[in-house]
């Protein structure tokens, strides 16, 4: 092998070693990044589950309240109509 070929092989070997080192470092960072993304996704899922259970509890609480308000309105309307009927009968009797 002559000198020029020997120098070219050394330069290519150095660049190959540099690219190999950079590739390994990038692979390690990629593995760390994916593990962090998994942790964030798990945390987001827990948060969504907690919010879902809170909304479900709130819905269970508000549904009876809503129904009781509707019943209360109907009872008040019925009571008012009964008062009006009673007042009309008293006016007719007089």
Phi and psi restraints in degrees (range 20) as a CNS / XPLOR table:
assign (resid 1 and name C) (resid 2 and name N)
       (resid 2 and name CA) (resid 2 and name C) 1.0 -86.5 20.0 2
assign (resid 2 and name N) (resid 2 and name CA)
       (resid 2 and name C) (resid 3 and name N) 1.0 176.4 20.0 2
assign (resid 2 and name C) (resid 3 and name N)
       (resid 3 and name CA) (resid 3 and name C) 1.0 -66.4 20.0 2
assign (resid 3 and name N) (resid 3 and name CA)
       (resid 3 and name C) (resid 4 and name N) 1.0 -41.3 20.0 2
assign (resid 3 and name C) (resid 4 and name N)
       (resid 4 and name CA) (resid 4 and name C) 1.0 -63.6 20.0 2
assign (resid 4 and name N) (resid 4 and name CA)
       (resid 4 and name C) (resid 5 and name N) 1.0 -41.9 20.0 2
assign (resid 4 and name C) (resid 5 and name N)
       (resid 5 and name CA) (resid 5 and name C) 1.0 -66.9 20.0 2
assign (resid 5 and name N) (resid 5 and name CA)
       (resid 5 and name C) (resid 6 and name N) 1.0 -40.4 20.0 2
assign (resid 5 and name C) (resid 6 and name N)
       (resid 6 and name CA) (resid 6 and name C) 1.0 -62.4 20.0 2
assign (resid 6 and name N) (resid 6 and name CA)
       (resid 6 and name C) (resid 7 and name N) 1.0 -44.0 20.0 2
assign (resid 6 and name C) (resid 7 and name N)
       (resid 7 and name CA) (resid 7 and name C) 1.0 -65.0 20.0 2
assign (resid 7 and name N) (resid 7 and name CA)
       (resid 7 and name C) (resid 8 and name N) 1.0 -41.3 20.0 2
assign (resid 7 and name C) (resid 8 and name N)
       (resid 8 and name CA) (resid 8 and name C) 1.0 -63.4 20.0 2
assign (resid 8 and name N) (resid 8 and name CA)
       (resid 8 and name C) (resid 9 and name N) 1.0 -41.1 20.0 2
assign (resid 8 and name C) (resid 9 and name N)
       (resid 9 and name CA) (resid 9 and name C) 1.0 -64.3 20.0 2
assign (resid 9 and name N) (resid 9 and name CA)
       (resid 9 and name C) (resid 10 and name N) 1.0 -41.0 20.0 2
assign (resid 9 and name C) (resid 10 and name N)
       (resid 10 and name CA) (resid 10 and name C) 1.0 -64.5 20.0 2
assign (resid 10 and name N) (resid 10 and name CA)
       (resid 10 and name C) (resid 11 and name N) 1.0 -45.6 20.0 2
assign (resid 10 and name C) (resid 11 and name N)
       (resid 11 and name CA) (resid 11 and name C) 1.0 -62.3 20.0 2
assign (resid 11 and name N) (resid 11 and name CA)
       (resid 11 and name C) (resid 12 and name N) 1.0 -45.5 20.0 2
assign (resid 11 and name C) (resid 12 and name N)
       (resid 12 and name CA) (resid 12 and name C) 1.0 -64.0 20.0 2
assign (resid 12 and name N) (resid 12 and name CA)
       (resid 12 and name C) (resid 13 and name N) 1.0 -37.3 20.0 2
assign (resid 12 and name C) (resid 13 and name N)
       (resid 13 and name CA) (resid 13 and name C) 1.0 -65.1 20.0 2
assign (resid 13 and name N) (resid 13 and name CA)
       (resid 13 and name C) (resid 14 and name N) 1.0 -40.7 20.0 2
assign (resid 13 and name C) (resid 14 and name N)
       (resid 14 and name CA) (resid 14 and name C) 1.0 -63.8 20.0 2
assign (resid 14 and name N) (resid 14 and name CA)
       (resid 14 and name C) (resid 15 and name N) 1.0 -46.2 20.0 2
assign (resid 14 and name C) (resid 15 and name N)
       (resid 15 and name CA) (resid 15 and name C) 1.0 -63.6 20.0 2
assign (resid 15 and name N) (resid 15 and name CA)
       (resid 15 and name C) (resid 16 and name N) 1.0 -38.8 20.0 2
assign (resid 15 and name C) (resid 16 and name N)
       (resid 16 and name CA) (resid 16 and name C) 1.0 -62.8 20.0 2
assign (resid 16 and name N) (resid 16 and name CA)
       (resid 16 and name C) (resid 17 and name N) 1.0 -42.5 20.0 2
assign (resid 16 and name C) (resid 17 and name N)
       (resid 17 and name CA) (resid 17 and name C) 1.0 -64.0 20.0 2
assign (resid 17 and name N) (resid 17 and name CA)
       (resid 17 and name C) (resid 18 and name N) 1.0 -40.9 20.0 2
assign (resid 17 and name C) (resid 18 and name N)
       (resid 18 and name CA) (resid 18 and name C) 1.0 -63.3 20.0 2
assign (resid 18 and name N) (resid 18 and name CA)
       (resid 18 and name C) (resid 19 and name N) 1.0 -47.9 20.0 2
assign (resid 18 and name C) (resid 19 and name N)
       (resid 19 and name CA) (resid 19 and name C) 1.0 -63.6 20.0 2
assign (resid 19 and name N) (resid 19 and name CA)
       (resid 19 and name C) (resid 20 and name N) 1.0 -36.0 20.0 2
assign (resid 19 and name C) (resid 20 and name N)
       (resid 20 and name CA) (resid 20 and name C) 1.0 -65.0 20.0 2
assign (resid 20 and name N) (resid 20 and name CA)
       (resid 20 and name C) (resid 21 and name N) 1.0 -44.0 20.0 2
assign (resid 20 and name C) (resid 21 and name N)
       (resid 21 and name CA) (resid 21 and name C) 1.0 -63.6 20.0 2
assign (resid 21 and name N) (resid 21 and name CA)
       (resid 21 and name C) (resid 22 and name N) 1.0 -44.3 20.0 2
assign (resid 21 and name C) (resid 22 and name N)
       (resid 22 and name CA) (resid 22 and name C) 1.0 -63.1 20.0 2
assign (resid 22 and name N) (resid 22 and name CA)
       (resid 22 and name C) (resid 23 and name N) 1.0 -40.2 20.0 2
assign (resid 22 and name C) (resid 23 and name N)
       (resid 23 and name CA) (resid 23 and name C) 1.0 -62.9 20.0 2
assign (resid 23 and name N) (resid 23 and name CA)
       (resid 23 and name C) (resid 24 and name N) 1.0 -41.7 20.0 2
assign (resid 23 and name C) (resid 24 and name N)
       (resid 24 and name CA) (resid 24 and name C) 1.0 -65.1 20.0 2
assign (resid 24 and name N) (resid 24 and name CA)
       (resid 24 and name C) (resid 25 and name N) 1.0 -44.2 20.0 2
assign (resid 24 and name C) (resid 25 and name N)
       (resid 25 and name CA) (resid 25 and name C) 1.0 -61.8 20.0 2
assign (resid 25 and name N) (resid 25 and name CA)
       (resid 25 and name C) (resid 26 and name N) 1.0 -44.3 20.0 2
assign (resid 25 and name C) (resid 26 and name N)
       (resid 26 and name CA) (resid 26 and name C) 1.0 -64.4 20.0 2
assign (resid 26 and name N) (resid 26 and name CA)
       (resid 26 and name C) (resid 27 and name N) 1.0 -37.3 20.0 2
assign (resid 26 and name C) (resid 27 and name N)
       (resid 27 and name CA) (resid 27 and name C) 1.0 -64.1 20.0 2
assign (resid 27 and name N) (resid 27 and name CA)
       (resid 27 and name C) (resid 28 and name N) 1.0 -41.3 20.0 2
assign (resid 27 and name C) (resid 28 and name N)
       (resid 28 and name CA) (resid 28 and name C) 1.0 -63.3 20.0 2
assign (resid 28 and name N) (resid 28 and name CA)
       (resid 28 and name C) (resid 29 and name N) 1.0 -45.0 20.0 2
assign (resid 28 and name C) (resid 29 and name N)
       (resid 29 and name CA) (resid 29 and name C) 1.0 -62.9 20.0 2
assign (resid 29 and name N) (resid 29 and name CA)
       (resid 29 and name C) (resid 30 and name N) 1.0 -37.2 20.0 2
assign (resid 29 and name C) (resid 30 and name N)
       (resid 30 and name CA) (resid 30 and name C) 1.0 -65.4 20.0 2
assign (resid 30 and name N) (resid 30 and name CA)
       (resid 30 and name C) (resid 31 and name N) 1.0 -40.5 20.0 2
assign (resid 30 and name C) (resid 31 and name N)
       (resid 31 and name CA) (resid 31 and name C) 1.0 -64.3 20.0 2
assign (resid 31 and name N) (resid 31 and name CA)
       (resid 31 and name C) (resid 32 and name N) 1.0 -43.5 20.0 2
assign (resid 31 and name C) (resid 32 and name N)
       (resid 32 and name CA) (resid 32 and name C) 1.0 -62.9 20.0 2
assign (resid 32 and name N) (resid 32 and name CA)
       (resid 32 and name C) (resid 33 and name N) 1.0 -41.1 20.0 2
assign (resid 32 and name C) (resid 33 and name N)
       (resid 33 and name CA) (resid 33 and name C) 1.0 -64.0 20.0 2
assign (resid 33 and name N) (resid 33 and name CA)
       (resid 33 and name C) (resid 34 and name N) 1.0 -42.5 20.0 2
assign (resid 33 and name C) (resid 34 and name N)
       (resid 34 and name CA) (resid 34 and name C) 1.0 -66.1 20.0 2
assign (resid 34 and name N) (resid 34 and name CA)
       (resid 34 and name C) (resid 35 and name N) 1.0 -35.7 20.0 2
assign (resid 34 and name C) (resid 35 and name N)
       (resid 35 and name CA) (resid 35 and name C) 1.0 -67.8 20.0 2
assign (resid 35 and name N) (resid 35 and name CA)
       (resid 35 and name C) (resid 36 and name N) 1.0 -38.3 20.0 2
assign (resid 35 and name C) (resid 36 and name N)
       (resid 36 and name CA) (resid 36 and name C) 1.0 -65.5 20.0 2
assign (resid 36 and name N) (resid 36 and name CA)
       (resid 36 and name C) (resid 37 and name N) 1.0 -39.6 20.0 2
assign (resid 36 and name C) (resid 37 and name N)
       (resid 37 and name CA) (resid 37 and name C) 1.0 -64.1 20.0 2
assign (resid 37 and name N) (resid 37 and name CA)
       (resid 37 and name C) (resid 38 and name N) 1.0 -39.0 20.0 2
assign (resid 37 and name C) (resid 38 and name N)
       (resid 38 and name CA) (resid 38 and name C) 1.0 -63.6 20.0 2
assign (resid 38 and name N) (resid 38 and name CA)
       (resid 38 and name C) (resid 39 and name N) 1.0 -41.7 20.0 2
assign (resid 38 and name C) (resid 39 and name N)
       (resid 39 and name CA) (resid 39 and name C) 1.0 -63.0 20.0 2
assign (resid 39 and name N) (resid 39 and name CA)
       (resid 39 and name C) (resid 40 and name N) 1.0 -43.0 20.0 2
assign (resid 39 and name C) (resid 40 and name N)
       (resid 40 and name CA) (resid 40 and name C) 1.0 -65.1 20.0 2
assign (resid 40 and name N) (resid 40 and name CA)
       (resid 40 and name C) (resid 41 and name N) 1.0 -41.0 20.0 2
assign (resid 40 and name C) (resid 41 and name N)
       (resid 41 and name CA) (resid 41 and name C) 1.0 -64.7 20.0 2
assign (resid 41 and name N) (resid 41 and name CA)
       (resid 41 and name C) (resid 42 and name N) 1.0 -39.5 20.0 2
assign (resid 41 and name C) (resid 42 and name N)
       (resid 42 and name CA) (resid 42 and name C) 1.0 -66.0 20.0 2
assign (resid 42 and name N) (resid 42 and name CA)
       (resid 42 and name C) (resid 43 and name N) 1.0 -42.0 20.0 2
assign (resid 42 and name C) (resid 43 and name N)
       (resid 43 and name CA) (resid 43 and name C) 1.0 -63.9 20.0 2
assign (resid 43 and name N) (resid 43 and name CA)
       (resid 43 and name C) (resid 44 and name N) 1.0 -41.4 20.0 2
assign (resid 43 and name C) (resid 44 and name N)
       (resid 44 and name CA) (resid 44 and name C) 1.0 -64.8 20.0 2
assign (resid 44 and name N) (resid 44 and name CA)
       (resid 44 and name C) (resid 45 and name N) 1.0 -38.4 20.0 2
assign (resid 44 and name C) (resid 45 and name N)
       (resid 45 and name CA) (resid 45 and name C) 1.0 -65.3 20.0 2
assign (resid 45 and name N) (resid 45 and name CA)
       (resid 45 and name C) (resid 46 and name N) 1.0 -40.9 20.0 2
assign (resid 45 and name C) (resid 46 and name N)
       (resid 46 and name CA) (resid 46 and name C) 1.0 -62.7 20.0 2
assign (resid 46 and name N) (resid 46 and name CA)
       (resid 46 and name C) (resid 47 and name N) 1.0 -42.0 20.0 2
assign (resid 46 and name C) (resid 47 and name N)
       (resid 47 and name CA) (resid 47 and name C) 1.0 -62.9 20.0 2
assign (resid 47 and name N) (resid 47 and name CA)
       (resid 47 and name C) (resid 48 and name N) 1.0 -43.5 20.0 2
assign (resid 47 and name C) (resid 48 and name N)
       (resid 48 and name CA) (resid 48 and name C) 1.0 -62.8 20.0 2
assign (resid 48 and name N) (resid 48 and name CA)
       (resid 48 and name C) (resid 49 and name N) 1.0 -41.1 20.0 2
assign (resid 48 and name C) (resid 49 and name N)
       (resid 49 and name CA) (resid 49 and name C) 1.0 -63.5 20.0 2
assign (resid 49 and name N) (resid 49 and name CA)
       (resid 49 and name C) (resid 50 and name N) 1.0 -41.6 20.0 2
assign (resid 49 and name C) (resid 50 and name N)
       (resid 50 and name CA) (resid 50 and name C) 1.0 -65.8 20.0 2
assign (resid 50 and name N) (resid 50 and name CA)
       (resid 50 and name C) (resid 51 and name N) 1.0 -42.1 20.0 2
assign (resid 50 and name C) (resid 51 and name N)
       (resid 51 and name CA) (resid 51 and name C) 1.0 -65.4 20.0 2
assign (resid 51 and name N) (resid 51 and name CA)
       (resid 51 and name C) (resid 52 and name N) 1.0 -40.1 20.0 2
assign (resid 51 and name C) (resid 52 and name N)
       (resid 52 and name CA) (resid 52 and name C) 1.0 -62.9 20.0 2
assign (resid 52 and name N) (resid 52 and name CA)
       (resid 52 and name C) (resid 53 and name N) 1.0 -42.9 20.0 2
assign (resid 52 and name C) (resid 53 and name N)
       (resid 53 and name CA) (resid 53 and name C) 1.0 -68.2 20.0 2
assign (resid 53 and name N) (resid 53 and name CA)
       (resid 53 and name C) (resid 54 and name N) 1.0 -35.6 20.0 2
assign (resid 53 and name C) (resid 54 and name N)
       (resid 54 and name CA) (resid 54 and name C) 1.0 -65.9 20.0 2
assign (resid 54 and name N) (resid 54 and name CA)
       (resid 54 and name C) (resid 55 and name N) 1.0 -42.6 20.0 2
assign (resid 54 and name C) (resid 55 and name N)
       (resid 55 and name CA) (resid 55 and name C) 1.0 -66.0 20.0 2
assign (resid 55 and name N) (resid 55 and name CA)
       (resid 55 and name C) (resid 56 and name N) 1.0 -38.8 20.0 2
assign (resid 55 and name C) (resid 56 and name N)
       (resid 56 and name CA) (resid 56 and name C) 1.0 -62.8 20.0 2
assign (resid 56 and name N) (resid 56 and name CA)
       (resid 56 and name C) (resid 57 and name N) 1.0 -43.9 20.0 2
assign (resid 56 and name C) (resid 57 and name N)
       (resid 57 and name CA) (resid 57 and name C) 1.0 -63.4 20.0 2
assign (resid 57 and name N) (resid 57 and name CA)
       (resid 57 and name C) (resid 58 and name N) 1.0 -41.0 20.0 2
assign (resid 57 and name C) (resid 58 and name N)
       (resid 58 and name CA) (resid 58 and name C) 1.0 -64.8 20.0 2
assign (resid 58 and name N) (resid 58 and name CA)
       (resid 58 and name C) (resid 59 and name N) 1.0 -39.0 20.0 2
assign (resid 58 and name C) (resid 59 and name N)
       (resid 59 and name CA) (resid 59 and name C) 1.0 -65.5 20.0 2
assign (resid 59 and name N) (resid 59 and name CA)
       (resid 59 and name C) (resid 60 and name N) 1.0 -41.0 20.0 2
assign (resid 59 and name C) (resid 60 and name N)
       (resid 60 and name CA) (resid 60 and name C) 1.0 -64.0 20.0 2
assign (resid 60 and name N) (resid 60 and name CA)
       (resid 60 and name C) (resid 61 and name N) 1.0 -34.1 20.0 2
assign (resid 60 and name C) (resid 61 and name N)
       (resid 61 and name CA) (resid 61 and name C) 1.0 -75.0 20.0 2
assign (resid 61 and name N) (resid 61 and name CA)
       (resid 61 and name C) (resid 62 and name N) 1.0 -43.0 20.0 2
assign (resid 61 and name C) (resid 62 and name N)
       (resid 62 and name CA) (resid 62 and name C) 1.0 -76.1 20.0 2
assign (resid 62 and name N) (resid 62 and name CA)
       (resid 62 and name C) (resid 63 and name N) 1.0 -28.1 20.0 2
assign (resid 62 and name C) (resid 63 and name N)
       (resid 63 and name CA) (resid 63 and name C) 1.0 -61.6 20.0 2
assign (resid 63 and name N) (resid 63 and name CA)
       (resid 63 and name C) (resid 64 and name N) 1.0 -48.8 20.0 2
assign (resid 63 and name C) (resid 64 and name N)
       (resid 64 and name CA) (resid 64 and name C) 1.0 -64.9 20.0 2
assign (resid 64 and name N) (resid 64 and name CA)
       (resid 64 and name C) (resid 65 and name N) 1.0 -35.1 20.0 2
assign (resid 64 and name C) (resid 65 and name N)
       (resid 65 and name CA) (resid 65 and name C) 1.0 -64.8 20.0 2
assign (resid 65 and name N) (resid 65 and name CA)
       (resid 65 and name C) (resid 66 and name N) 1.0 -43.3 20.0 2
assign (resid 65 and name C) (resid 66 and name N)
       (resid 66 and name CA) (resid 66 and name C) 1.0 -62.9 20.0 2
assign (resid 66 and name N) (resid 66 and name CA)
       (resid 66 and name C) (resid 67 and name N) 1.0 -44.3 20.0 2
assign (resid 66 and name C) (resid 67 and name N)
       (resid 67 and name CA) (resid 67 and name C) 1.0 -64.1 20.0 2
assign (resid 67 and name N) (resid 67 and name CA)
       (resid 67 and name C) (resid 68 and name N) 1.0 -41.9 20.0 2
assign (resid 67 and name C) (resid 68 and name N)
       (resid 68 and name CA) (resid 68 and name C) 1.0 -66.1 20.0 2
assign (resid 68 and name N) (resid 68 and name CA)
       (resid 68 and name C) (resid 69 and name N) 1.0 -34.4 20.0 2
assign (resid 68 and name C) (resid 69 and name N)
       (resid 69 and name CA) (resid 69 and name C) 1.0 -65.7 20.0 2
assign (resid 69 and name N) (resid 69 and name CA)
       (resid 69 and name C) (resid 70 and name N) 1.0 -41.4 20.0 2
assign (resid 69 and name C) (resid 70 and name N)
       (resid 70 and name CA) (resid 70 and name C) 1.0 -63.6 20.0 2
assign (resid 70 and name N) (resid 70 and name CA)
       (resid 70 and name C) (resid 71 and name N) 1.0 -44.7 20.0 2
assign (resid 70 and name C) (resid 71 and name N)
       (resid 71 and name CA) (resid 71 and name C) 1.0 -62.7 20.0 2
assign (resid 71 and name N) (resid 71 and name CA)
       (resid 71 and name C) (resid 72 and name N) 1.0 -41.1 20.0 2
assign (resid 71 and name C) (resid 72 and name N)
       (resid 72 and name CA) (resid 72 and name C) 1.0 -60.9 20.0 2
assign (resid 72 and name N) (resid 72 and name CA)
       (resid 72 and name C) (resid 73 and name N) 1.0 -43.1 20.0 2
assign (resid 72 and name C) (resid 73 and name N)
       (resid 73 and name CA) (resid 73 and name C) 1.0 -62.5 20.0 2
assign (resid 73 and name N) (resid 73 and name CA)
       (resid 73 and name C) (resid 74 and name N) 1.0 -43.1 20.0 2
assign (resid 73 and name C) (resid 74 and name N)
       (resid 74 and name CA) (resid 74 and name C) 1.0 -63.8 20.0 2
assign (resid 74 and name N) (resid 74 and name CA)
       (resid 74 and name C) (resid 75 and name N) 1.0 -41.3 20.0 2
assign (resid 74 and name C) (resid 75 and name N)
       (resid 75 and name CA) (resid 75 and name C) 1.0 -64.4 20.0 2
assign (resid 75 and name N) (resid 75 and name CA)
       (resid 75 and name C) (resid 76 and name N) 1.0 -41.6 20.0 2
assign (resid 75 and name C) (resid 76 and name N)
       (resid 76 and name CA) (resid 76 and name C) 1.0 -64.6 20.0 2
assign (resid 76 and name N) (resid 76 and name CA)
       (resid 76 and name C) (resid 77 and name N) 1.0 -41.2 20.0 2
assign (resid 76 and name C) (resid 77 and name N)
       (resid 77 and name CA) (resid 77 and name C) 1.0 -63.5 20.0 2
assign (resid 77 and name N) (resid 77 and name CA)
       (resid 77 and name C) (resid 78 and name N) 1.0 -42.2 20.0 2
assign (resid 77 and name C) (resid 78 and name N)
       (resid 78 and name CA) (resid 78 and name C) 1.0 -63.5 20.0 2
assign (resid 78 and name N) (resid 78 and name CA)
       (resid 78 and name C) (resid 79 and name N) 1.0 -42.2 20.0 2
assign (resid 78 and name C) (resid 79 and name N)
       (resid 79 and name CA) (resid 79 and name C) 1.0 -64.0 20.0 2
assign (resid 79 and name N) (resid 79 and name CA)
       (resid 79 and name C) (resid 80 and name N) 1.0 -40.9 20.0 2
assign (resid 79 and name C) (resid 80 and name N)
       (resid 80 and name CA) (resid 80 and name C) 1.0 -64.1 20.0 2
assign (resid 80 and name N) (resid 80 and name CA)
       (resid 80 and name C) (resid 81 and name N) 1.0 -42.3 20.0 2
assign (resid 80 and name C) (resid 81 and name N)
       (resid 81 and name CA) (resid 81 and name C) 1.0 -66.0 20.0 2
assign (resid 81 and name N) (resid 81 and name CA)
       (resid 81 and name C) (resid 82 and name N) 1.0 -35.2 20.0 2
assign (resid 81 and name C) (resid 82 and name N)
       (resid 82 and name CA) (resid 82 and name C) 1.0 -67.4 20.0 2
assign (resid 82 and name N) (resid 82 and name CA)
       (resid 82 and name C) (resid 83 and name N) 1.0 -38.3 20.0 2
assign (resid 82 and name C) (resid 83 and name N)
       (resid 83 and name CA) (resid 83 and name C) 1.0 -64.0 20.0 2
assign (resid 83 and name N) (resid 83 and name CA)
       (resid 83 and name C) (resid 84 and name N) 1.0 -41.8 20.0 2
assign (resid 83 and name C) (resid 84 and name N)
       (resid 84 and name CA) (resid 84 and name C) 1.0 -65.7 20.0 2
assign (resid 84 and name N) (resid 84 and name CA)
       (resid 84 and name C) (resid 85 and name N) 1.0 -40.7 20.0 2
assign (resid 84 and name C) (resid 85 and name N)
       (resid 85 and name CA) (resid 85 and name C) 1.0 -64.7 20.0 2
assign (resid 85 and name N) (resid 85 and name CA)
       (resid 85 and name C) (resid 86 and name N) 1.0 -42.0 20.0 2
assign (resid 85 and name C) (resid 86 and name N)
       (resid 86 and name CA) (resid 86 and name C) 1.0 -65.9 20.0 2
assign (resid 86 and name N) (resid 86 and name CA)
       (resid 86 and name C) (resid 87 and name N) 1.0 -41.1 20.0 2
assign (resid 86 and name C) (resid 87 and name N)
       (resid 87 and name CA) (resid 87 and name C) 1.0 -66.8 20.0 2
assign (resid 87 and name N) (resid 87 and name CA)
       (resid 87 and name C) (resid 88 and name N) 1.0 -37.5 20.0 2
assign (resid 87 and name C) (resid 88 and name N)
       (resid 88 and name CA) (resid 88 and name C) 1.0 -67.1 20.0 2
assign (resid 88 and name N) (resid 88 and name CA)
       (resid 88 and name C) (resid 89 and name N) 1.0 -39.7 20.0 2
assign (resid 88 and name C) (resid 89 and name N)
       (resid 89 and name CA) (resid 89 and name C) 1.0 -64.9 20.0 2
assign (resid 89 and name N) (resid 89 and name CA)
       (resid 89 and name C) (resid 90 and name N) 1.0 -40.6 20.0 2
assign (resid 89 and name C) (resid 90 and name N)
       (resid 90 and name CA) (resid 90 and name C) 1.0 -66.3 20.0 2
assign (resid 90 and name N) (resid 90 and name CA)
       (resid 90 and name C) (resid 91 and name N) 1.0 -37.2 20.0 2
assign (resid 90 and name C) (resid 91 and name N)
       (resid 91 and name CA) (resid 91 and name C) 1.0 -66.1 20.0 2
assign (resid 91 and name N) (resid 91 and name CA)
       (resid 91 and name C) (resid 92 and name N) 1.0 -37.9 20.0 2
assign (resid 91 and name C) (resid 92 and name N)
       (resid 92 and name CA) (resid 92 and name C) 1.0 -71.0 20.0 2
assign (resid 92 and name N) (resid 92 and name CA)
       (resid 92 and name C) (resid 93 and name N) 1.0 -35.9 20.0 2
assign (resid 92 and name C) (resid 93 and name N)
       (resid 93 and name CA) (resid 93 and name C) 1.0 -69.1 20.0 2
assign (resid 93 and name N) (resid 93 and name CA)
       (resid 93 and name C) (resid 94 and name N) 1.0 -29.2 20.0 2
